[in-house]
Amino acid sequence: MRRIVYSMTVCDMKKGTRALVLKVEAAEAIRERLRFLGIYKGAKIVLLKISLLRSTYLVQAGSARAALGRDVAAGVYVWRTEKTP
């Protein structure tokens, strides 16, 4: 039996980092909204900006951009694919 440990969330990413979404833990309504914005299991995302107090994260998934609050960003588990310089 294989077990995957999810240790990185959007909150742990640095600006410019590209990642693959592994899991989204949130209420069904929030998961559905994120899915419409292109943030779902298997999606590729880029962290564009982080607010000064790390309370909001601007993420791009495909052509859509979404501002995630800290509580929602903490529920999006990712696998870093590369960091842009």
C-alpha positions in Angstrom: 0.0 0.0 0.0 1.4 3.3 -1.1 0.9 6.4 1.0 1.4 9.9 -0.2 2.3 12.6 2.3 1.1 16.0 1.4 3.5 18.4 3.0 3.3 21.5 0.7 0.3 23.8 0.3 -0.1 27.0 -1.7 0.8 28.8 1.6 4.2 27.2 1.5 5.0 28.2 -2.1 7.2 31.1 -3.1 6.4 33.7 -5.8 7.0 32.4 -9.3 6.8 28.7 -8.3 4.9 26.3 -10.6 3.2 23.3 -9.1 0.8 20.5 -9.7 -2.4 20.3 -7.6 -2.5 17.0 -5.7 -5.6 17.6 -3.5 -8.1 20.3 -2.6 -9.5 20.1 0.9 -12.4 22.6 1.3 -16.1 22.7 1.6 -18.0 21.4 -1.5 -19.1 24.9 -2.6 -15.5 26.2 -2.4 -14.1 23.1 -4.3 -16.7 23.7 -7.0 -15.8 27.4 -7.3 -12.1 26.5 -7.5 -12.8 23.8 -10.1 -14.5 26.5 -12.3 -11.4 28.6 -12.0 -9.2 25.7 -13.1 -7.8 24.7 -9.6 -8.5 21.0 -9.2 -6.6 17.7 -8.8 -4.1 17.4 -11.6 -4.1 21.1 -12.6 -0.9 23.1 -13.1 -0.8 26.4 -11.2 1.6 29.3 -10.8 1.9 31.5 -7.7 2.0 35.0 -9.1 1.8 37.2 -5.9 1.6 37.0 -2.2 0.2 39.8 -0.1 2.3 41.6 2.5 0.9 39.7 5.5 0.6 36.4 3.6 -3.2 36.6 3.9 -3.9 36.5 0.1 -2.3 34.4 -2.7 -2.8 35.2 -6.4 -2.7 32.0 -8.4 -2.9 31.4 -12.1 -4.4 28.2 -13.5 -4.5 28.2 -17.3 -5.8 31.6 -18.3 -7.7 32.2 -15.1 -6.4 34.0 -12.1 -7.8 33.6 -8.6 -7.0 35.3 -5.3 -7.1 32.7 -2.5 -7.4 33.6 1.1 -5.1 31.9 3.6 -7.7 29.4 4.8 -8.5 28.3 1.2 -4.8 28.3 0.1 -4.0 26.1 3.1 -6.3 23.4 1.8 -4.8 23.3 -1.7 -2.0 20.7 -1.6 0.6 20.8 -4.3 3.8 19.2 -5.7 6.3 21.8 -6.9 7.3 21.2 -10.5 9.8 24.1 -11.0 10.7 27.5 -9.8 11.1 30.4 -12.3 14.1 32.6 -11.7 
